[in-house]
């Protein structure tokens, strides 16, 4: 386990504490997901010698919760598409070119075959942590955008 992973694991309770005090529009599981991603980012970016880690992480978690509360929908669920497509056939072609796991993940997350799934739900379905699911979604979106622009 790396030092940043250890820092994040040791401070998971901090996320729950901040989420419980946060009065945003997110439901608790989604707020925990946002908070955990912010905690992982804080652990990756924090350097000893300055601000204590807990203070730095609190700041990033609160900012992430505020941003997510102002816009609780993810990028792909907002009015703008996650990547530019001209017609449904383009989307189908892009999804077919993605690795099968990534295509399935995007389909479930953004509701291409039904209702969109939350990060906690996808984490449970695939047996992976929420940060891992979020990173895979981001990578798949980047790959899909590149394919759409090519």
VMD Tcl script that draws the C-alpha trace (Angstrom):
set ca {
  {0.00 0.00 0.00}
  {1.44 3.37 -0.99}
  {1.70 6.29 1.41}
  {-1.17 8.18 -0.26}
  {-3.39 5.08 -0.15}
  {-2.58 4.65 3.51}
  {-3.41 8.31 4.21}
  {-6.74 7.98 2.43}
  {-7.62 4.71 4.18}
  {-6.73 6.13 7.60}
  {-9.01 9.14 7.05}
  {-12.18 7.58 5.64}
  {-14.05 8.53 8.82}
  {-13.29 12.16 8.06}
  {-15.35 11.91 4.88}
  {-18.35 10.47 6.74}
  {-18.08 13.21 9.38}
  {-18.00 15.99 6.80}
  {-20.81 14.44 4.73}
  {-23.01 14.19 7.82}
  {-22.54 17.90 8.50}
  {-22.93 18.97 4.86}
  {-26.36 20.30 3.91}
  {-26.27 19.84 0.17}
  {-28.69 18.40 -2.36}
  {-26.87 15.07 -2.67}
  {-28.10 11.90 -1.06}
  {-25.68 10.37 1.46}
  {-24.26 7.58 -0.75}
  {-23.52 10.00 -3.60}
  {-22.05 12.55 -1.16}
  {-19.82 9.82 0.32}
  {-18.71 8.91 -3.19}
  {-17.81 12.53 -3.99}
  {-16.09 12.89 -0.61}
  {-14.06 9.71 -1.04}
  {-12.83 10.83 -4.46}
  {-11.82 14.19 -2.96}
  {-10.02 12.37 -0.13}
  {-8.05 10.27 -2.62}
  {-7.16 13.43 -4.55}
  {-6.08 15.13 -1.30}
  {-3.90 12.14 -0.37}
  {-2.25 12.22 -3.81}
  {-1.62 15.98 -3.77}
  {-0.70 16.61 -0.12}
  {2.93 17.16 0.81}
  {4.28 17.11 4.39}
  {5.68 20.27 5.89}
  {2.77 22.61 5.27}
  {-0.82 22.31 6.30}
  {-1.79 19.20 8.32}
  {-3.31 16.51 6.13}
  {-6.69 16.50 7.90}
  {-7.13 20.24 7.33}
  {-6.10 19.97 3.69}
  {-8.40 17.00 3.11}
  {-11.34 18.76 4.84}
  {-10.92 21.72 2.53}
  {-10.87 19.60 -0.64}
  {-13.78 17.41 0.51}
  {-15.94 20.45 1.33}
  {-15.14 22.08 -2.01}
  {-16.00 18.88 -3.85}
  {-19.31 18.55 -1.98}
  {-20.22 22.16 -2.70}
  {-19.43 21.76 -6.41}
  {-21.40 18.51 -6.59}
  {-24.35 20.02 -4.69}
  {-24.54 22.93 -7.11}
  {-24.50 20.50 -10.02}
  {-25.46 17.05 -8.73}
  {-25.65 15.59 -12.23}
  {-22.50 14.20 -13.72}
  {-21.09 15.64 -16.91}
  {-22.69 13.01 -19.10}
  {-26.07 13.37 -17.40}
  {-26.13 17.13 -17.91}
  {-27.59 18.81 -20.96}
  {-24.26 18.76 -22.78}
  {-23.17 15.35 -24.05}
  {-20.12 13.72 -22.51}
  {-18.55 13.55 -25.95}
  {-19.64 14.93 -29.32}
  {-21.83 12.62 -31.41}
  {-23.88 13.60 -34.42}
  {-26.35 10.76 -34.36}
  {-27.09 7.57 -32.39}
  {-25.16 5.50 -34.92}
  {-22.01 7.44 -33.96}
  {-22.53 6.58 -30.31}
  {-23.08 2.91 -31.13}
  {-19.90 2.83 -33.22}
  {-17.89 4.47 -30.43}
  {-19.25 2.10 -27.79}
  {-18.37 -0.91 -29.96}
  {-14.77 0.29 -30.28}
  {-14.31 0.67 -26.51}
  {-13.11 -2.29 -24.44}
  {-16.17 -4.34 -23.34}
  {-15.79 -3.47 -19.64}
  {-15.56 0.26 -20.37}
  {-18.56 0.16 -22.71}
  {-20.63 -1.67 -20.09}
  {-19.52 0.73 -17.38}
  {-20.48 3.80 -19.42}
  {-23.79 2.23 -20.45}
  {-24.76 1.56 -16.86}
  {-23.44 4.85 -15.42}
  {-25.17 7.06 -17.95}
  {-28.31 5.01 -18.44}
  {-27.87 4.13 -22.10}
  {-30.00 1.04 -21.60}
  {-32.22 2.26 -18.77}
  {-31.88 4.22 -15.55}
  {-28.42 5.69 -14.74}
  {-26.54 3.93 -11.94}
  {-24.78 5.74 -9.09}
  {-21.11 5.18 -8.27}
  {-21.92 3.17 -5.13}
  {-24.25 0.92 -7.13}
  {-21.63 0.34 -9.86}
  {-19.02 -0.30 -7.19}
  {-21.23 -2.99 -5.68}
  {-22.15 -4.50 -9.08}
  {-18.57 -4.77 -10.33}
  {-16.93 -5.49 -6.97}
  {-14.52 -2.56 -7.28}
  {-14.02 0.51 -5.08}
  {-15.83 3.73 -5.95}
  {-12.59 5.61 -6.72}
  {-11.56 2.81 -9.09}
  {-14.96 2.94 -10.84}
  {-14.75 6.74 -11.11}
  {-11.25 6.57 -12.61}
  {-12.31 3.90 -15.12}
  {-15.31 6.04 -16.14}
  {-13.05 9.06 -16.63}
  {-10.59 7.06 -18.74}
  {-13.42 5.57 -20.82}
  {-14.89 9.05 -21.41}
  {-11.50 10.38 -22.52}
  {-11.11 7.45 -24.94}
  {-14.65 7.93 -26.25}
  {-14.09 11.67 -26.78}
  {-10.89 10.94 -28.71}
  {-12.75 8.43 -30.89}
  {-15.59 10.88 -31.50}
  {-13.20 13.67 -32.51}
  {-11.15 11.43 -34.82}
}
mol new
graphics top color blue
foreach p $ca { graphics top sphere $p radius 0.5 }
foreach p [lrange $ca 0 end-1] q [lrange $ca 1 end] { graphics top cylinder $p $q radius 0.2 }
display resetview
